[in-house]
Amino acid sequence: MTDLDNLVDRLAAQHRRTPPLGLPSRVANAALLGGAVTLALVFIWGLRPDLAAASATSGFWIKLGFGAGFAVAGLAGLEALFRPERPMPRRLWLAAIPVAVIVFAAIREVATVPVTQLGALWLGKTALVCPFSIAALAAVPAMALILAGKRSAPTRLRLAGGVIGLASGGISATLYALHCPETGMLFVATWYLIGIVLATGIGAICGPRLLRW
């Protein structure tokens, strides 16, 4: 046997001893990669100029937590949906938590603001831009999660695509909050949620085609 044959045998044996990357790690790595690229895009886009002051307010962290809650729920669901013949993951109910929190915060806000200011609070200055920006930024983590899905064995492709959109929309909304100057909880409860729903719908539409394996 030649030295080349020995080298090939050693490499093959080493490959057999190396365990494949687990599905949870694959999903987490895809989310981290997509999130890092999205964060870079947000930096290029520009952080809100009062970020330091905003970070001292509870509303800022509620806004971040709103998106993060959807991201966690979606990623937890994907760990099941990337396996064959899995039912609707119960973990998706975690998405109800950020909805409940933001609705409660918005109701409290509405109760303390004069009626004449509600329109400005609801629309802010970026209502027509916000949901589409969140949906557009969600394409980046979605692509990374789709690649992770194609390396797995999902069979409920439309549902998996929708949950990819949910997770990606949550990641996008979380990072978009670093750019977004809006502070109203009513604004977040409306326009951020619409952006995440848009990303989820697009994922459900594209899932059967993009996740086919």
C-alpha positions as CSV (number, residue, x, y, z in Angstrom):
1,M,0.0,0.0,0.0
2,T,1.4,3.4,-1.0
3,D,1.7,6.5,1.2
4,L,-1.2,8.0,-0.7
5,D,-3.4,5.1,0.1
6,N,-2.5,5.3,3.8
7,L,-3.3,9.0,3.8
8,V,-6.7,8.4,2.2
9,D,-7.5,5.6,4.7
10,R,-6.6,7.9,7.7
11,L,-8.7,10.7,6.3
12,A,-11.7,8.4,5.7
13,A,-11.4,7.0,9.3
14,Q,-11.2,10.5,10.7
15,H,-14.3,11.5,8.8
16,R,-16.2,8.4,10.1
17,R,-15.3,9.4,13.7
18,T,-16.5,13.0,13.2
19,P,-20.2,13.1,14.2
20,P,-22.5,15.1,11.8
21,L,-23.6,18.5,12.9
22,G,-26.8,18.1,15.0
23,L,-30.0,19.6,13.7
24,P,-30.3,22.1,16.6
25,S,-26.8,23.3,16.0
26,R,-27.5,23.6,12.3
27,V,-30.5,25.7,12.9
28,A,-28.7,27.9,15.4
29,N,-25.7,28.4,13.2
30,A,-27.9,29.4,10.2
31,A,-29.8,31.9,12.5
32,L,-26.5,33.3,13.8
33,L,-25.1,33.7,10.3
34,G,-28.2,35.3,8.9
35,G,-28.5,37.5,11.9
36,A,-24.9,38.7,11.6
37,V,-25.3,39.6,8.0
38,T,-28.6,41.4,8.8
39,L,-26.9,43.3,11.6
40,A,-24.2,44.4,9.2
41,L,-26.9,45.7,6.8
42,V,-28.5,47.6,9.7
43,F,-25.2,49.2,10.5
44,I,-24.7,50.2,6.9
45,W,-28.3,51.5,6.9
46,G,-27.5,53.5,10.0
47,L,-28.3,53.1,13.7
48,R,-30.8,55.5,15.3
49,P,-28.9,58.5,16.5
50,D,-30.3,58.4,20.0
51,L,-29.6,54.7,20.5
52,A,-27.7,55.3,23.8
53,A,-30.6,57.3,25.3
54,A,-33.2,54.9,23.9
55,S,-31.5,51.9,25.4
56,A,-32.2,53.4,28.8
57,T,-36.0,53.1,28.3
58,S,-38.2,50.1,28.8
59,G,-40.0,50.7,25.5
60,F,-36.8,50.0,23.6
61,W,-36.3,46.7,25.3
62,I,-39.9,45.7,24.8
63,K,-39.5,46.4,21.1
64,L,-36.3,44.3,20.9
65,G,-38.0,41.5,23.0
66,F,-41.0,41.5,20.7
67,G,-39.0,40.5,17.7
68,A,-36.8,38.2,19.7
69,G,-39.8,36.3,21.0
70,F,-41.0,35.5,17.5
71,A,-37.4,34.4,16.5
72,V,-37.2,32.0,19.4
73,A,-40.6,30.5,18.7
74,G,-39.8,30.1,15.1
75,L,-36.4,28.5,15.6
76,A,-37.7,26.2,18.2
77,G,-40.4,25.1,15.8
78,L,-37.9,24.5,13.0
79,E,-36.0,21.9,15.0
80,A,-39.1,19.7,14.7
81,L,-40.2,20.7,11.2
82,F,-36.8,20.0,9.6
83,R,-37.4,16.3,10.5
84,P,-39.7,14.1,8.4
85,E,-43.4,13.7,9.1
86,R,-43.5,15.9,12.2
87,P,-46.8,17.5,13.3
88,M,-47.4,21.1,14.1
89,P,-44.8,21.9,16.8
90,R,-46.3,22.9,20.1
91,R,-43.4,25.3,20.6
92,L,-44.9,27.6,18.1
93,W,-47.3,28.7,20.8
94,L,-44.4,30.6,22.3
95,A,-45.2,33.2,19.6
96,A,-48.2,34.1,21.7
97,I,-46.0,35.5,24.4
98,P,-44.6,38.6,22.6
99,V,-48.1,39.3,21.2
100,A,-49.6,39.3,24.6
101,V,-46.8,41.5,26.0
102,I,-47.0,44.1,23.2
103,V,-50.8,44.2,23.3
104,F,-50.7,44.8,27.1
105,A,-48.0,47.5,26.6
106,A,-50.0,49.2,23.8
107,I,-53.2,49.2,25.9
108,R,-51.4,50.8,28.8
109,E,-49.9,53.4,26.4
110,V,-53.3,54.2,24.8
111,A,-54.8,54.7,28.3
112,T,-52.3,57.4,29.2
113,V,-52.2,59.3,25.9
114,P,-54.7,62.0,24.9
115,V,-57.0,60.9,22.1
116,T,-55.7,63.7,19.8
117,Q,-52.3,62.1,19.9
118,L,-53.3,58.5,19.1
119,G,-53.1,58.9,15.3
120,A,-49.5,60.2,15.5
121,L,-48.6,57.5,18.0
122,W,-50.0,54.8,15.8
123,L,-48.5,55.9,12.5
124,G,-45.3,57.5,13.7
125,K,-43.2,58.8,10.8
126,T,-42.3,55.4,9.2
127,A,-45.5,53.4,9.2
128,L,-45.4,52.9,5.4
129,V,-41.8,51.9,5.5
130,C,-41.5,49.8,8.6
131,P,-43.3,46.5,7.7
132,F,-41.7,46.3,4.3
133,S,-38.2,47.0,5.7
134,I,-38.7,44.2,8.2
135,A,-39.9,41.8,5.5
136,A,-37.1,42.7,3.2
137,L,-34.4,42.3,5.9
138,A,-35.9,38.9,6.8
139,A,-34.8,37.5,3.4
140,V,-31.2,37.3,4.7
141,P,-31.7,34.9,7.7
142,A,-34.4,33.1,5.7
143,M,-31.9,32.2,3.0
144,A,-29.5,30.8,5.7
145,L,-32.4,28.8,7.3
146,I,-33.5,27.5,3.9
147,L,-30.1,26.1,3.2
148,A,-30.1,24.4,6.6
149,G,-33.5,23.0,5.8
150,K,-32.4,21.6,2.5
151,R,-29.7,19.7,4.3
152,S,-32.3,18.2,6.6
153,A,-35.4,16.2,5.7
154,P,-38.5,18.4,6.0
155,T,-41.8,17.0,4.6
156,R,-44.3,19.7,5.6
157,L,-42.7,22.2,3.3
158,R,-45.3,24.9,3.3
159,L,-45.5,24.9,7.1
160,A,-41.7,24.8,7.4
161,G,-41.4,27.7,5.0
162,G,-43.9,29.7,7.0
163,V,-42.0,29.1,10.2
164,I,-38.8,30.0,8.5
165,G,-40.5,33.3,7.7
166,L,-41.7,33.7,11.3
167,A,-38.2,33.1,12.7
168,S,-36.5,35.3,10.1
169,G,-39.1,38.1,10.6
170,G,-38.4,38.0,14.3
171,I,-34.7,38.2,13.7
172,S,-35.2,41.1,11.3
173,A,-37.6,43.0,13.6
174,T,-35.2,42.7,16.5
175,L,-32.3,44.1,14.5
176,Y,-34.4,46.7,12.6
177,A,-35.3,48.1,16.1
178,L,-31.7,49.4,16.3
179,H,-32.4,51.6,13.3
180,C,-36.1,52.4,13.8
181,P,-36.7,55.8,15.6
182,E,-40.2,54.9,16.6
183,T,-40.9,54.5,20.3
184,G,-44.7,53.9,20.5
185,M,-45.9,50.5,21.6
186,L,-49.0,50.9,19.5
187,F,-46.7,51.4,16.5
188,V,-44.8,48.3,17.3
189,A,-48.0,46.2,17.9
190,T,-49.2,47.2,14.5
191,W,-46.4,47.7,12.0
192,Y,-43.8,45.4,13.4
193,L,-46.4,42.7,13.6
194,I,-47.4,43.3,10.0
195,G,-43.8,43.0,8.9
196,I,-43.4,39.7,10.6
197,V,-46.7,38.4,9.2
198,L,-45.5,39.4,5.7
199,A,-42.3,37.5,6.2
200,T,-44.2,34.5,7.4
201,G,-46.6,34.6,4.5
202,I,-43.8,34.9,1.9
203,G,-42.1,32.0,3.6
204,A,-45.2,29.8,3.4
205,I,-45.6,30.6,-0.3
206,C,-42.0,30.0,-1.2
207,G,-41.4,27.0,1.1
208,P,-42.6,24.2,-1.1
209,R,-40.4,25.3,-3.9
210,L,-37.3,26.3,-2.0
211,L,-37.2,23.5,0.5
212,R,-37.7,20.7,-1.9
213,W,-35.0,18.0,-1.5
